Amino acid sequence: MRRDESGAVTAEAAVALPVLVLIATALAWFIAVGVSQARAEDAAREAVRSLARGDDVAVGESLGRRIAPVGAKFDIKRDADLVTVKVTALVSSPGGILGFLPGHEVHAEATGASEPAS
């Protein structure tokens, strides 16, 4: 006697499809974390570049905020000859079935030499 295997592919797809969606969501979140890290680094560099030229702190931070991830925090330190900007931002979890994952905090720091005043 031969067993009827009709519907076996449907059952396998019903099990595999949610796993593939979960993997795709996790990969998209990892990409979002990477993009946020790059944006934080670019924002820190842009702010340092502006401040090293002698721009006001508000101007430098404003330029950095244009690039930084939403909700980023800036820590600006200006010494006699160095400017350091640290940018911190939280990338929230992807939500849904992956909602149990905590958010990930990205950090970036840039330092530059202050240009002499002319």
Summary of the structure (lengths in Angstrom):
residues: 118
radius of gyration: 23.4
end to end distance: 95.3
largest distance: 95.3
contacts: 313
relative contact order: 0.18
helix: 50%
strand: 22%
